[in-house]
Amino acid sequence: MKRPLLTRSLTLEAPLQVSDGAGGYTHEWQTLGFLWAQLKAGSGRERASFAATVSRVPYRIIVRASPYGSPSRPVAGQRFRDGERIWKIDAVGEHDAYGQFLTCYTQEETAS
């Protein structure tokens, strides 16, 4: 198996609940760190939304593995960011038999 080419720097972010001052909370995103990654796009699809058309493209994002529990190890519910582009992480699994890399199954949504 060829080693992945980790040529793209992505920001790993985790959701953070912050009090809104009225008894509720809002979601903000906390930066956990930066990871070098390889992105592989899948087949996209388009669907109608309330105010716009939303294009969804699945991506497999490969990153170097980190130990379980490490803040630099991606988990479902987090997201990757590159400028204005955002990929929501749906699942994470080992990419190779040696556990050196992880494959993150993600979705990128774009409103048009």
C-alpha positions in Angstrom: 0.0 0.0 0.0 1.3 3.5 -0.9 1.8 5.9 1.9 -0.7 8.9 1.8 0.6 12.2 0.6 -0.2 14.6 3.4 0.1 17.9 1.5 -2.8 19.9 2.9 -2.9 21.7 6.3 -6.3 21.5 7.9 -7.6 22.9 11.2 -9.3 20.4 13.5 -12.2 21.9 15.5 -14.5 20.6 18.2 -17.9 21.9 19.2 -18.1 23.9 22.4 -21.3 24.8 24.2 -21.3 28.4 25.5 -24.0 29.9 27.7 -26.1 32.5 25.9 -27.0 34.3 29.2 -30.7 33.5 28.9 -30.6 30.0 30.3 -29.7 28.3 27.0 -26.5 27.8 25.1 -25.0 28.3 21.7 -22.5 26.3 19.7 -19.0 27.7 19.0 -16.0 25.9 17.5 -12.8 25.5 19.4 -9.5 25.0 17.5 -7.7 21.8 18.7 -4.8 22.0 16.3 -3.6 21.6 12.8 -3.1 18.4 10.9 -1.5 17.5 7.6 -4.0 15.6 5.4 -4.7 14.0 2.1 -8.2 14.7 0.6 -10.1 12.4 -1.7 -13.4 13.5 -3.0 -16.3 11.1 -3.6 -19.4 11.4 -5.8 -21.4 14.5 -5.0 -25.2 15.1 -5.0 -27.5 18.1 -4.9 -30.7 18.6 -3.1 -33.2 21.4 -2.7 -33.3 23.2 0.7 -35.6 25.8 2.0 -33.8 28.8 0.7 -31.1 27.4 -1.6 -29.8 24.3 -3.3 -27.3 22.4 -1.2 -24.5 20.4 -2.8 -23.0 17.6 -0.6 -19.7 15.9 -1.4 -18.4 13.1 0.6 -14.6 13.2 1.3 -12.2 10.7 2.7 -9.6 12.7 4.6 -6.4 10.8 5.6 -4.3 12.1 8.6 -1.5 10.7 10.6 -2.8 8.6 13.6 -2.6 9.8 17.2 -3.2 7.8 20.4 -6.8 7.3 21.6 -7.9 10.1 23.8 -5.3 12.5 22.3 -6.8 16.0 21.4 -5.1 15.7 18.0 -7.0 12.5 17.2 -10.2 13.3 15.2 -13.5 11.9 16.3 -17.1 12.0 14.9 -18.8 15.2 15.6 -15.7 17.4 15.1 -14.9 19.1 11.8 -12.0 20.1 9.6 -11.6 23.7 8.3 -9.5 25.2 5.5 -10.4 28.9 5.3 -14.1 29.0 4.5 -14.3 25.3 3.5 -15.7 23.0 6.2 -15.8 19.2 6.4 -18.0 17.6 9.1 -16.5 14.3 10.4 -19.1 11.5 10.4 -16.7 8.6 11.3 -13.0 7.7 11.8 -11.3 4.4 11.1 -7.7 3.1 10.7 -6.4 3.5 7.2 -3.7 0.9 7.3 -2.9 -2.4 9.1 -0.2 -0.8 11.2 -2.4 2.0 12.5 -0.1 4.8 11.3 -2.9 6.7 9.5 -6.6 7.4 10.0 -9.3 7.8 7.4 -11.9 10.4 8.4 -15.2 10.0 6.5 -16.6 13.5 6.0 -19.2 15.6 4.2 -18.6 19.1 2.7 -21.8 21.1 2.2 -22.0 24.1 -0.1 -25.1 26.3 -0.5 -25.6 27.7 -4.0 
